[in-house]
Amino acid sequence: MDKCILTLDKGTRCTAWNYSGQRLAAGLVDGSLVIYDSTDPASSTFISTSRFKVQESSILKVVWVPPEYGDAVACITADGTLSLWEEVTEDTEGHHWKLCKCFDRNTSQVLDIQFGDAQTCLKLVAAYSDGQIKIYELLDTLELEKWQLQVWEFDLDHQRWLPVAELSLPEDKTDQVSAVAWAPNIGRPYELIAVATQKGISIWHLGSNPDADGRLSAQKLATLSGHDSEVWEMEWDMSGTTLATTGSDGVVRLWQSNLNGVWHEQAVLTPAS
């Protein structure tokens, strides 16, 4: 039986759990960010502990910074701005969230971001509306406001990026992709990737052994239909077996594969009336 653990504020546009599942960040259409905390992990109940203004425009995506760098989130807003916010305790203001960094974007907009935790430093990859990918590197692990834009020079023989797979059928090549989610891999000899378009959500099987041309085999496993509108966001659980999806219909759907490899809708989570 489904149990409601919290009711999100009206106007919630996107959400993200932290690594432990004990904190939830929710971005609102008015540009506010709300942090929900579990006061009693045994009861799985959450309450709103912080609310602050990130931007005047809607928050489109929230991503938690890897936990070893503290409690911090990155936010993308509808005007294409990327900002980084950190929870701090200061003598003058006490416990609160502060703006660490607002990344320059010039005329292009930030569309998506991901953190990559290398052995020596934290990296942030940002995709821009002009087609550019920018990689930022944290200069000091104790100061989240100090980032450096890395410049990559690709050698044609050794360091260039090459496409290894195309996740679309011939009849789908013109479809606009609204979201992509790569499943965590815990011991699988292949990868699972979810791709959302106007036709639904596709689950793809990506092989790990390249052929003579360096290409990886790609097989479409399923098309998941259920959302009545565009899918905005998708996220896998830590085991890479359950996919959560949401869109402009205001519904969260959970998807799983059974023992026979057939994908089905496991649960539907609707806002409280």
N, C-alpha and C positions, 0 to 999 in steps of 0.2 A: 504494500500500500504506500502510495506517495505521501510524503510529509513536507509541508511548507516550512522552510527554515528561515525565510525572511521575505519581506515584501519590498520590492524595489520602488524607489521614488518615481512618480509619474514623469515621463519624459526621458527615461533611461534609454540611451542609444547603444551602449556597448558595455561589456563587463570583462573582467579578468581576475582569476584566482591567483593568489601567490603560490609559491612552491609547496607550502605545507597544507594548503586548503583551509587555513584558519583566517584568512583575510580576503576580502573581495573589494576590488576597485570598480566603480561604476561611473561611466561618463554620460552626462546629460545633454539634451539638445540646447540648453541655455548656456553651455560652456562650463558648468560646474562639475567637479569631481567629488564623489562621495566614497568614503572608506567605511566598510562594514567589518566589524571584528567579532569573533566568537568569544563571548565572555565565559562560557562554560563548555569546553570541548566535548564533555560527556553528553550534553544535551543537544548539541548541534544547533544552537540558537545564535543568531547574529543580530547586532544592533549597529546603528550608524554612530561612528565615533568622531568622524571629521567630515567637513564639507567646505570646499573652497572653490574660488573662481579661477579657472585656468585661462579662459579666453571668452570673448563675447560670442563666438560662433560655436556651433555644436561640436562635441567631442566625438570623433569617429572611431578611434582605436586607443586602447590602453594596454601597455605591456609592462610587466614588473621587471625590474633590474635583477639579475642573478643575486641570490640571497647573501653571498659572501661580501657583497658591496653595500650592504645595508638595506633599509626599507625605502625604496624609491621606485617611481613609475615614470614611464615616458608616455606622452599624450600627443596624438595627432588630431588637429581640429579641422573643421570644414574649409577654412581659408588656407589650408596647406601648411600651417605652422607646426613645428615639432618642438616640444619643450620637455624638460626633465625636472621632476619634483622629488624632494627628499624629505622624509620625516625626521625632525631634529628636536632636541631639547635645549633651549637657551635660557640663560638667567633672566633676561629681560622679558621674553615672551612666553616662556614655558614650553610645553609640548605642542608642536604645530608642524605644518608642512610649508616648505619654502621652495621658491623657484631657484634651481641650481643653474640651469642653462636653457637659453632659447637659441636654437640653431639657425644660422643664416640660411635663407632660401632664395634670395634674389627674386627672380620673376617666376620660378617654377614652384610647384607645390609638392610637399611630401605626401606620398600615397601609402607607404608601408615601411615598417622597420622590423628588425630582428637584432637581438643581442647574441654575440658569439664570445664565449668565455675561453680565450686562449690560455696557454700555460703561464704566460708572463703578464698579460694585461687584458682588460675588457675592451671588446670592439663592438661597435654599433654600425649596422649596415642600413642605409636609407635609400629607398627607391623614389625617384622624383618624376613629376609629370612630363618632363622633357626627355625622358628615356634614360637619364643618367643614374648610375648607382654610385653612392658616395660611402666611403668607409671611414669612420671616426675611431680614434684610439684614445683611451683614457690615459692621461699622462701620470696621474697620481691616484693610487687606489683609495686614498683617504679623502680625496677632494673631487666630487662628481661634477664640479663646474669646469674642470680643466680637460678639454678634449682637443685633439689635433686631427685635422683632416689629412688622411693619408693619400698620397698620389702614387698610383700604380702604373708602371711602365711595362707593357707586355712584349716579351720577345716572341716573334712569330713562330719560332721553332719550339720553344719550351714553356712559355708562361701565358700564352693566349687562352682565353676561354672558348670552349667549343661546345656546341649543343650535343647532348648524348641521347636525348629522347624527346619525343613530341607527344604530349598527352591529349590527343584529340583524334577523332575519326575524320575521314575525308569530308563528310557532310557537315562537320561541326567547325570547320576551320575559320569561319567568319563570326562565330559566336563570341560575344564579349565575356571575359572571365571576371567575376566579381569577388571571388575569394579562393584561396589555395591553402591547404593545411597538410603538412607532412607529418605522418604518424611517428611517434617515438619507436625506435627499433630495439627490442630487447631479445636478442638471440635469433631473430628471423633471418633466413638467407635471402630475403627480398625486402623491398620497401613498399609501403602503402601511402598513397597520396590521394587526397580528396580535392576535387575541382568543382567549383560552383559556377554555372552559367544560367541563362534564362530558361534552359531546357530542364534544369534540375541539377542534382549533385551526382557527380561521377566518382566512383572508387576505382583507382588504378593500381595494378600490380606492376612494379618496376623491378626488373631483374638486376642482379649485382655483377654479373659477368659480361663484360663488353665483347662484341663480336670483332671481326678483323678490322672493321672500320671505326672501332671505338664506340659504337652505339650500344645502348642497353635495350633489352626487350621490354615492351610496354603492352599490357593487356588490360582492357576495360573489364572490371569484374561486375559492376552493377551500376544502375542509375536509380538514385533515391528521389522519389517524388512525394511531396507532402506539403511543402510550403506553398501558399497561395500567391506569393510575391517574391521579389528579389531576395536572395540570401546575402546577408551582409557579412556574417562572421562564422567561422568554423573552428573548432578546437578539439583535439584528441585528449583522452585521459593519459595518465603517465604510462600505462601499459600498452597503449596504441591499439586497444580493442574496442573502445567506445568513442563514437564521434558525436559531439554536440554541435547543433546548427541553429542559427536564428536569423531572422530577416525582418522586413518591414511589416509582416503580419503580426509581430509582437509575440510570437510563439517560439519556445525552445524545444527542439526535437532531439532525442537521443537515438542513435542507430548502432546496431551490433550485427555481427555475422554469427550464424549458428554453426554447429559442428559440420554441416554439409557445405559450408561456404556461402550460404544464402543470406544476403543482407536484408534486414527488416527493421521496422521502427519499434524501438524498445519502450519508449515512454514519450509523452507529450506534456510539457510544462507550460501552463498558461498563467498570465498575470491574475492576481486576485481582483475580484470585482469590487 
